[in-house]
């Protein structure tokens, strides 16, 4: 499990091996899922994950707490820098794998005409795993090195508060 880097820029949270290790049978049955194809999808998944994180209330409040600059609107809040994710990198690798499976890989091979298709079932499975892990990471809030000094200090940790609601 390692991030794919280009110099100091993180391109992807996961590699082809991370994805193929998760569900080898998918790759054995679909020879079109080559290293190049999958790694491009992983890069797109990483971009989507960073975009989703940027739009969360957690990132807005975290940035405003850490930053000394004034913000005129939500559009002024910058994107997360993937290179500053120091803690829980294995969780981000898993997050990227789950996202790529449910959003890109399984829809490429699923038979949507059959409601009981195994790949359609896996899309739901991986989406649930993704949502669960994303929620856990946001709740923990202990993985981002805001000041870039290669350690996540206590002042940089910002666990979020989750208000549980009872649904009937």
Secondary structure per residue as TSV (DSSP state, phi and psi in degrees):
chain	resnum	aa	ss	phi	psi
A	1	X	-	360.0	112.0
A	2	X	-	-150.8	148.2
A	3	X	-	-73.4	148.2
A	4	X	E	-90.9	117.4
A	5	X	E	-112.2	150.6
A	6	X	E	-126.4	94.7
A	7	X	T	70.0	-120.6
A	8	X	T	-99.6	4.0
A	9	X	E	-98.8	130.0
A	10	X	E	-84.6	120.6
A	11	X	E	-88.3	-38.7
A	12	X	E	-150.0	148.2
A	13	X	S	-82.3	-12.3
A	14	X	-	-139.8	164.3
A	15	X	-	-116.8	170.6
A	16	X	H	-55.5	-42.1
A	17	X	H	-62.1	-36.6
A	18	X	H	-61.8	-40.9
A	19	X	H	-73.5	-46.2
A	20	X	H	-67.3	-31.4
A	21	X	H	-66.8	-29.3
A	22	X	H	-70.8	-40.1
A	23	X	-	-149.7	78.3
A	24	X	H	-60.7	-34.3
A	25	X	H	-61.1	-33.3
A	26	X	H	-61.6	-39.3
A	27	X	H	-78.5	-29.1
A	28	X	H	-69.7	-35.6
A	29	X	H	-87.2	-11.7
A	30	X	-	-133.0	88.0
A	31	X	T	-67.5	-12.6
A	32	X	T	-73.5	-12.6
A	33	X	-	-86.5	75.6
A	34	X	-	-83.9	171.9
A	35	X	H	-57.1	-46.5
A	36	X	H	-62.8	-43.9
A	37	X	H	-63.4	-49.1
A	38	X	H	-66.9	-42.2
A	39	X	H	-67.1	-32.4
A	40	X	H	-64.0	-40.6
A	41	X	H	-66.3	-35.4
A	42	X	H	-66.9	-36.8
A	43	X	H	-64.9	-43.0
A	44	X	H	-63.9	-39.2
A	45	X	H	-63.3	-41.4
A	46	X	H	-62.2	-42.9
A	47	X	H	-61.0	-41.8
A	48	X	H	-66.0	-42.0
A	49	X	H	-61.6	-45.9
A	50	X	H	-63.5	-37.5
A	51	X	H	-65.5	-43.0
A	52	X	H	-65.0	-40.5
A	53	X	H	-63.1	-39.6
A	54	X	H	-61.5	-31.8
A	55	X	T	-88.0	2.9
A	56	X	S	-82.3	154.3
A	57	X	H	-62.7	-32.5
A	58	X	H	-59.2	-48.8
A	59	X	H	-65.4	-40.5
A	60	X	H	-60.2	-50.2
A	61	X	H	-68.3	-36.4
A	62	X	H	-63.5	-47.2
A	63	X	H	-62.9	-44.8
A	64	X	H	-64.3	-34.4
A	65	X	H	-69.9	-40.7
A	66	X	H	-82.5	-30.9
A	67	X	-	-87.6	147.4
A	68	X	-	-102.4	0.5
A	69	X	S	-87.4	154.4
A	70	X	-	-87.9	149.3
A	71	X	-	-120.0	125.8
A	72	X	S	-81.0	-37.6
A	73	X	S	-150.9	171.6
A	74	X	G	-61.1	-28.8
A	75	X	G	-65.4	-19.8
A	76	X	G	-80.1	-10.9
A	77	X	S	-78.4	123.9
A	78	X	-	-74.6	170.1
A	79	X	-	-74.1	160.2
A	80	X	-	-71.6	148.7
A	81	X	-	-98.4	111.9
A	82	X	G	-59.9	-26.7
A	83	X	G	-69.8	-15.6
A	84	X	G	-92.3	3.6
A	85	X	B	-84.4	102.5
A	86	X	-	-103.9	-39.9
A	87	X	S	-94.3	155.1
A	88	X	-	59.5	36.0
A	89	X	H	-63.0	-33.7
A	90	X	H	-63.5	-35.4
A	91	X	H	-67.0	-37.6
A	92	X	H	-68.6	-33.5
A	93	X	H	-62.7	-48.2
A	94	X	H	-60.4	-41.5
A	95	X	H	-58.8	-43.8
A	96	X	H	-66.2	-40.8
A	97	X	H	-63.6	-47.3
A	98	X	H	-60.5	-44.7
A	99	X	H	-63.5	-45.1
A	100	X	H	-65.3	-36.4
A	101	X	I	-65.2	-49.7
A	102	X	I	-79.2	-27.8
A	103	X	I	-97.6	-30.9
A	104	X	I	-121.3	-52.8
A	105	X	I	-72.8	-54.8
A	106	X	H	-63.2	-39.5
A	107	X	H	-62.1	-25.5
A	108	X	H	-68.5	-29.8
A	109	X	H	-114.2	-7.1
A	110	X	-	-74.3	148.1
A	111	X	-	-98.8	99.9
A	112	X	T	-78.3	-6.2
A	113	X	T	-80.4	-18.3
A	114	X	-	-106.9	113.3
A	115	X	T	-63.7	-27.4
A	116	X	T	-98.2	16.1
A	117	X	-	-60.1	134.4
A	118	X	H	-61.5	-37.5
A	119	X	H	-67.5	-35.7
A	120	X	H	-64.1	-38.1
A	121	X	H	-66.0	-38.3
A	122	X	H	-67.8	-31.6
A	123	X	H	-58.4	-47.7
A	124	X	H	-63.6	-39.5
A	125	X	H	-62.3	-50.1
A	126	X	H	-69.1	-32.1
A	127	X	H	-67.2	-40.5
A	128	X	H	-64.7	-41.9
A	129	X	H	-63.0	-41.3
A	130	X	H	-61.5	-51.0
A	131	X	H	-61.1	-39.3
A	132	X	H	-64.6	-46.7
A	133	X	H	-69.2	-39.1
A	134	X	H	-61.0	-43.9
A	135	X	H	-61.5	-40.6
A	136	X	H	-63.5	-42.9
A	137	X	H	-64.8	-41.4
A	138	X	H	-68.8	-36.2
A	139	X	H	-67.4	-40.1
A	140	X	H	-69.9	-47.7
A	141	X	-	55.4	32.8
A	142	X	-	-119.6	28.9
A	143	X	-	-124.0	-5.3
A	144	X	B	-106.4	129.1
A	145	X	-	-96.9	87.2
A	146	X	T	-60.4	-45.2
A	147	X	T	-84.2	-5.0
A	148	X	-	72.1	26.5
A	149	X	S	-95.2	15.4
A	150	X	S	73.4	12.8
A	151	X	S	-140.6	145.6
A	152	X	-	-97.9	100.3
A	153	X	-	-78.7	168.6
A	154	X	G	-58.5	-37.3
A	155	X	G	-68.2	-20.2
A	156	X	G	-90.9	-7.3
A	157	X	-	-86.9	133.8
A	158	X	-	-140.6	79.4
A	159	X	-	-62.0	140.2
A	160	X	-	-93.4	159.8
A	161	X	-	-102.1	129.5
A	162	X	-	-110.5	122.4
A	163	X	-	-90.8	111.9
A	164	X	-	-76.9	138.0
A	165	X	-	-120.8	142.3
A	166	X	-	-90.2	126.5
A	167	X	-	-111.6	130.6
A	168	X	-	-108.4	360.0
